[in-house]
């Protein structure tokens, strides 16, 4: 799943436009971003946007791995999927 500051309606439209087959949840009050430590604070020039981080969560709900993606997304999905396969045995 993904999480965005945008409204549920905006997230739904974005997911449909991009063809995502996973939900994008809304965090307009930024509570989830704060709890996951991805919220940027003013005066950061990108304070309106959270940091891009991926979390690999195990079947027990424990964060097994985190990836600070930033702007370098090339190969990111393959890295996460490789780690997931390695953990799945």
Beta strands, then each sheet from edge to edge (+ up, - down):
strand 1: 2-4
strand 2: 24-26
strand 3: 53-57
strand 4: 63-68
sheet 1: 1+ 2+
sheet 2: 3+ 4-
end
